[in-house]
Amino acid sequence: MRDLIIVGGGPAGLTAAIYAARAGLSVAVVERGFAGGQMTATADIVNYPGFETIDGAELARRMEAHARGLGAEVLTGEVRALWLKPGALTVVTESELPARALILAMGTRRRKLAIPGEERLAGRGVSYCAVCDGAFFKDRDVAVVGGGDTALEDAAYLAGVCRQVTLVHRRGAFRGGRHLEEVLRRLPNVTLRLEHVAEEILGDKAVQALRVRDLGTRAAAELPVSAVFVAVGVVPDTALLRGSLPLDAEGRVEAPEDGRTQIPGVFVAGDLRQKPVYQIVTACADGAMAATAAARCLRGGRIWKLWGCVRDADLQCGAAYDGRRGFGGGMGAHGGRAYPFGGPPGDMPRGGAGRCGRRRRGGDARPHRRPLSHRRL
Ligand SMILES: Cc1cc2nc3c(=O)[nH]c(=O)nc-3n(C[C@H](O)[C@H](O)[C@H](O)COP(=O)(O)OP(=O)(O)OC[C@H]3O[C@@H](n4cnc5c(N)ncnc54)[C@H](O)[C@@H]3O)c2cc1C
């Protein structure tokens, strides 16, 4: 059994693997596609410290090589289910992979337009990644749908590859950065269609046109294009967690900065965790925090097992965190403390706080941590 399995090989997952491997844990990352996650769909990254500009695929390659170089395994496979029973954590791909702790870093996936033709023509001209698929439409006419940073970046990128790019946005103003909009307005082969909605993607075996409607005049028009690039936001990839962890209205997991969840031994990191800034650098920070917390809790568990105070079944990693109530409620609660046993996990027990069989601050005894003389092994 591995110490740690990380689901998702984006910047959060790969950074977690680097930190976990350096902490001496046996660790595997399970990734269904290319390691690097959303970075691989980004042409130029200009805000990752240390690189004035770097190609997203190159940054992804370096992070993966770094993790592998430290001994982390990077396995290819789609995780289909997660069994999150404390003490029997299992990642289900084509096989079952048990682990002592899990870090869930599945990130986000692109939101769909949900209009006729989109599903049928996906991969036949309908794309969610301009950087990945733009070259297939070299010197052709294409449309981009969306109004945020991603849509503006996609349109600017495609303008360098395709003949004509039409950017369709339902509002009167873009939500993306002003500088990007100014760049786009200067490009001769970019047409902006503001206050237009995409209604249907047309084509038999491949995309032939995009039908749009002017929200002012209500007139419909067909744009003859070979591809439609959809960039209307992202949704957290947390379908596997429904029913197991509390999710916010957008589907993100509420967890503190080190990613602890209310399930002992299960941590979250990256864009699927609710936080104010969703960027590569914050995903990396999440990965570092979650891996460090997981390592501490596993190490703490080992020490306590050696000490003889706990049985395997009683090992609980991480204090309970309830998004609404904070620490302390539910399974794995440790008297409202950030770490079990009254000190940072890994600390040897000292007289006083955390002693086996000692009464909790609240007064109730901890029946599962017996004094040495009472223990059953
Ligand atoms: C077009 C675009 C441009 C961006 N530009 C920038 C930028 O310039 N600077 C910046 O800082 N940020 C940028 N971002 C945001 C940044 O990429 C994300 O914040 C970051 O990648 C989040 O990292 P993550 O590891 O949480 O998730 P992700 O990068 O989404 O990685 C999650 C990984 O998990 C995998 N996965 C999901 N479900 C499963 C499963 N069931 N089984 C196996 N694997 C699974 C996915 O395949 C994916 O590889 C951009 C995002 C986009 C979309």
The ligand as an ORCA input file, in Angstrom:
! r2SCAN-3c Opt
* xyz 0 1
  C      -6.773     28.787    -20.882
  C      -6.238     28.977    -19.482
  C      -5.210     29.859    -19.263
  C      -4.678     30.039    -17.978
  N      -3.641     30.887    -17.829
  C      -3.054     30.990    -16.606
  C      -1.893     31.829    -16.446
  O      -1.402     32.446    -17.385
  N      -1.348     31.887    -15.190
  C      -1.858     31.203    -14.121
  O      -1.285     31.279    -13.054
  N      -2.963     30.438    -14.263
  C      -3.568     30.324    -15.466
  N      -4.678     29.520    -15.612
  C      -5.246     28.857    -14.407
  C      -4.395     27.645    -13.998
  O      -4.076     26.881    -15.139
  C      -5.146     26.819    -12.961
  O      -5.446     27.629    -11.856
  C      -4.314     25.614    -12.502
  O      -3.942     24.815    -13.581
  C      -5.105     24.769    -11.489
  O      -4.321     23.673    -11.153
  P      -4.938     22.326    -10.534
  O      -3.776     21.403    -10.364
  O      -5.782     22.654     -9.390
  O      -5.949     21.753    -11.631
  P      -5.805     21.410    -13.157
  O      -4.732     22.179    -13.814
  O      -7.186     21.532    -13.703
  O      -5.367     19.872    -13.159
  C      -6.244     18.874    -12.730
  C      -5.828     17.553    -13.365
  O      -6.614     16.511    -12.824
  C      -6.919     15.585    -13.844
  N      -8.134     14.848    -13.496
  C      -9.373     15.356    -13.256
  N     -10.242     14.373    -12.971
  C      -9.529     13.211    -13.028
  C      -9.878     11.842    -12.835
  N     -11.138     11.476    -12.525
  N      -8.920     10.910    -12.983
  C      -7.637     11.272    -13.288
  N      -7.252     12.555    -13.495
  C      -8.189     13.515    -13.356
  C      -7.108     16.461    -15.075
  O      -6.919     15.706    -16.274
  C      -6.041     17.525    -14.871
  O      -4.823     17.174    -15.507
  C      -5.235     29.311    -16.879
  C      -6.286     28.431    -17.104
  C      -6.785     28.243    -18.384
  C      -7.917     27.269    -18.621
*
